[in-house]
Structure formats: C-alpha cells, structure tokens
Amino acid sequence: MKFIVGLGNPGEEYVGTKHNIGFAVVKELAKDCGIKINKEMHFSLLGRGKISGEDVTLVLPQTYMNLSGNAVSELVEREAKDIKDIIIVCDDINLDLGKIRIRKCGSSGRQKGLESIIHMMGTDEFPRLRVGIATGVHKGDISDYVLSPFKHKDLRNVTHSILLAKDALIGVVGDGIDKAMSKFNKRKAGTS
C-alpha cells in the first residue's frame, strides 16, 4: 500500500495559501479517484481507495506544517511500516510555479514540513513530490510569502500545477517512481 501525504495547514484561514498546495493536490487526487478523505487518525484525515489498481491511503496531516513529522511518524509506526511507502507532497519556494519535481530522497530545501519529517524519522530517504510556488522575487519574511494566497493572475497556473502533480502521483503509483520522474520532472504545467 502507498500512503500519499499532502502537507499543509488545517483551517479555513489557510485554504488557498501557497503553503497548502500539498493539501490541494491530494484533495484533487481524491476527487479524481473517488476517494473520501474523512477518517480521523494518526493526527490526520485519511481516505482509503485504489489508484491504478493499487491500494492507497491519502493523508492530510492536521498538525500544522511545522509539526508534519508528528503525523508521518505516527503513520509509519502504526500502518506504513516502511517510510519508502510514503510519498510526501509539498510546496517548494525554490521551484517556479508550474513546475514539479519528484525525488526519491533528499534534503528539506528549508521546507518546514519536510524538515519536521526528516527530524522525526531520522532520515531523508523517502519519496516526495515538490510543487513549485515561486512567482517571482519574494522580499521579506518567507513565512509571509508562503502563508499568503496566490495572486489572481497566477490562479490559472496554480490549477495547472495541481492537475500536473495529481497526474504525476497517479504515475508514481501505477508506473513506479523512476518512470514518473522521467515523464514529469521535465514538464511544466500546461504542456504535454
């Protein structure tokens, strides 16, 4: 079974913010695959179903971004058993809006949710899908930038990014991470 974990912050005030694009991708995947995310456990909301014939659990941690490791470590301890069966979906301020990157492992890139997971698990050896949120030069505090909503002019690209990331996750589950990396890491949202 694969566990697809979208990172974000719970609560209405964070809906539509850049930091919550991981939540948005997993919610879009759930909608596309007919999976209801409504079970509360492991400090998260979960939904179980199938993608490309494979059993999956979709996970939205409810711990806030900076404590994502609490939810993921609980998930691994209670259910997943192997952290490599988990795919983390998160925002990336170092990647332009419209681009995604699938990786088998790697550093946090200063993404607070990934930092928390790496700290709690004691390893960075887990797959992740990063969704670009950079829309130009961001001045000042990075937390102000990631906790703000996208500008109206960027919303079309946001939608395309979410759909591209959703398709990439289906590819990871159905075809494996290597094929998905070669297919999706070169693409930009809105291109085929």
N, C-alpha and C positions, 0 to 999 in steps of 0.2 A: 504494500500500500504506500502511496505517496501522500505526503502532507504538504499542502501549499499554503504558506503563511504570508498574508498581506500585512505589512506594517503600517501603522497609523496611530492616530489618537481618537479615542471614543468621545462621543458627544457632538451635538448639533453644531457647536461653535467651530468645529474643525472640519466639517464637511466642505469639500471643495478647495481645501488648502493644498499647497504643494506637497507638504509632508504626508498627506493622506492618499497620495496616488496609489500606494500599495493596496490600501483598502479598496479603492475604486476598481483596480484591476481584478482583484479576487471577487468582488461583487459582480462585475461584468462576466467573469468566467462562470460564476454560479448561475447567473441568469441564462447565459448561453447554453449551459449544460443541464438546466432544470434541477439544480441543487439548492435546497433551502438551508440557509445558514441561520439556525435558530436554537441550537443546543448549547447550554452554558456549562462549560467545564474547562479545567486547566487554565483558569484566568482568561478565558477566551470564549468567543462564539464559534461554534463548529457546524459544519454541514457535511454530510457524507453522501457519496454517489459514485458514479462512474464517468470516466473520461477516456475516450478511445478504448473502451472495454476494460480499463484498469480501475481498480478500487482507489478512490481518493478521499481525503478529508480536507476540506477548505477551512482555514483558520483565520480569525480576526482577533488578535490579542486585545484585551480590554485593560491593559496595564499602563497605557500611555507609552509613547515611543521610547523614552529613555529607560524604561524597565521591561522592554520586549523580551529580554533574556529570561525573566522570571516565567513567562508563559511558555517559551520554547523549551526551557529546561524541564518544566513540568510535563510538557507534551512528550518529550523524548523519554523521560523516566517512566511515564505511565503507559505510553502507547507505541511510539515510533521505534524505540529501542536503538535505532541507528540514525545518527544525525544526517547521514548522507541520503536518507529517505525524505528529508525535509527540503523544500525549495522556498527560500525567502524572497519576497517581492517587496522592493522598497524604492524610494526616491533616490536620485543621485544629482547633487548640485553641481558636480563636475562634468556632467553629460548634458548636451544640448537637448532641449525639449524636442521630441520627435524621434529620438534615438533610444535604443535599449541595448543592454549588454547582459548576456548570460555568462556566468562564470561557475566553474566547479568549486572554487575556493578563492581566498584572497583576503586582503586587509579590509578594514571597515571603510576606508576612504573618508573618515571622520563622520560617517553617518551614525547618529546616536543609537538607533535601534540595533544596527549591526554590531556596534561597539559593545552594547549590553549583552547580546547573544554570545559574542566571542568571549567576553569576560566570564559569563555564567557557565558556558560549556567548556571553556579552557582550550578551544580550538577554533580555527577559521576554516576547517575542512568541511564545508557544507555548501551546496549549490545556492546560487542567488541570481535573481533577475533584477537588474537595476533599470529604473525608468528615469530618463533624463528630465530634469525640471529647470535647467538653466535657460533663461530667456534674455540673456544679455549681461551686462555688468551689474552685479549686485553690490551696492555700497552699504556700509554699516554692519550691524549685527546680522549674522547669518540666520539666527533663530527668527528674527523678524521677517526675513525673506521667506523661509520655508513654512512659517505659520500663517502667511498671507495667501489669499486666494489668487488664482491666475487672473491676469488682465483679460478683459473681454476679447481683445484682438488675438489672444492665444488659445481661446477655447476650442477652436476647430482642431488645432494641433494636439491639444490635450486629448480630445476624443479619439483622434487617430492613434495617438500613443497608447492609450488604454486598449484599443482594439488590437493593435500590433502585439502588445505584451500578452494579451489574452490568447492570441493565436500562437505565440511562442510557447506559452505554458502547455497548451494542447500538444504542440510539437514535442516538448520535453517528455511529457507523459507517454505519448503514442510512439515516438520515433527514437527516443533517447536524447540525452543532453548533447552528445557530440554532433549529431545531425542538426539539432535545433540551433546550436551555436553557429555552425557553418551557414545555415539558412538565414537566421535572424540577426546576427550581430553586424552584418554588413548593410542591413536595410534601414531605411528611415521611414517613419510613419507617413502614410500617403503614397508610398511607392510599392511596386510589386516585384 
